[in-house]
Structure formats: structure tokens, C-alpha cells
């Protein structure tokens, strides 16, 4: 699952759900329940629209850390 290409790519909720093969709800659950889940970044202007993104590298690093648990 971990793809070393495009590690600087940023993923949306939808991208992450596809990459991790899970639902968007599961992504929200991970965000709220796992303190080690990677930090997201707001890429939208102002506060009206929240466009959150995660670096793919951070998601891959988080996945690796879970494999060693």
C-alpha cells in the first residue's frame, strides 16, 4: 500500500479514504481517536471554507509506525 512516489503530494479526505481503502467516516474516527494521526493543514483562504489536506509522506510514516505495534 505504501507508495514512495509522490510523497510530497497532499491528500484530501477523499484521497485518503481511497488510499487507505476505508470510508470518510473512518478517517474522521481516526482523526478524533488516534493522537498519533498526522496533522492536517488548512489550504483554503479565510475561515469560510475548510480545505484540509495531509502530506502523503506523513500518512505513510503513520502507517509504518502502526505496522511495528
C-alpha positions, 0 to 999 in steps of 0.5 A: 500500500505504501507508495514512495512516489509522490510523497510530497503530494497532499491528500484530501479526505477523499484521497485518503479514504481511497488510499487507505481503502476505508470510508470518510467516516473512518478517517474522521474516527481516526482523526478524533481517536488516534493522537498519533494521526498526522496533522492536517493543514488548512489550504483554503483562504479565510475561515469560510471554507475548510480545505484540509489536506495531509502530506502523503509522506506523513500518512505513510510514516503513520502507517509504518509506525502502526505496522511495528505495534 
